[in-house]
Amino acid sequence: MVPLVEIHGTTILAVRKDGVTALAGDGQVTFGQTVLKRGAVKVRRLEVGEGILVGFAGGVADALSLLERFEEKLKEAKGNLLKGAVETAKLWRTDRVLRHLQAMIIAADREGMVLLSGSGEVITPEEPLLAVGSGGPYALAAAKALYRHSNLSAREIAEEALRIAAEVDLYTSGQVTVLTLGEA
């Protein structure tokens, strides 16, 4: 029997500060001990309502399936982020096919952010910071320190926190893609 080799990849971080929301992703994909790709783009802008940023970690096909459902639910909710997230989570938990998908999604608009997990959870953070993926805990810790103790912008915090995570987590690259809402 051939042992299964895990595919790792992606750290996603959302930061909101001074009316600007930034969503950053590193996009590294690793197969076992081999880096397959450093620049996969796993952050997107949805043109729903006044704009919603989404980033995903986990299986790409799974995440893209969930993003399609999420976008549908957002349109039904007329761009209401929390309502769209809750309706997606309900569908995710009750649909026979969807409930087996392995992915996590961060979605953010100008005023809020949510984490949708594979177990059907919808989590809103206490501080305007959220992270998922292999380097998520490192990126979140770095972002918390930068958010609380610097004058950096949301974009700068997201970029620097992901670079710090890349120094610690071997599944996180230093190549960062950042999308923003509310930036001049």
Beta strands, then each sheet from edge to edge (+ up, - down):
strand 1: 7-9
strand 2: 11-17
strand 3: 20-25
strand 4: 29-31
strand 5: 34-37
strand 6: 43-46
strand 7: 52-58
strand 8: 103-108
strand 9: 113-116
strand 10: 122-123
strand 11: 129-133
strand 12: 177-181
sheet 1: 1+ 4- 5+
sheet 2: 11+ 2- 3+ 12-
sheet 3: 6+ 7- 8+ 9- 10+
end
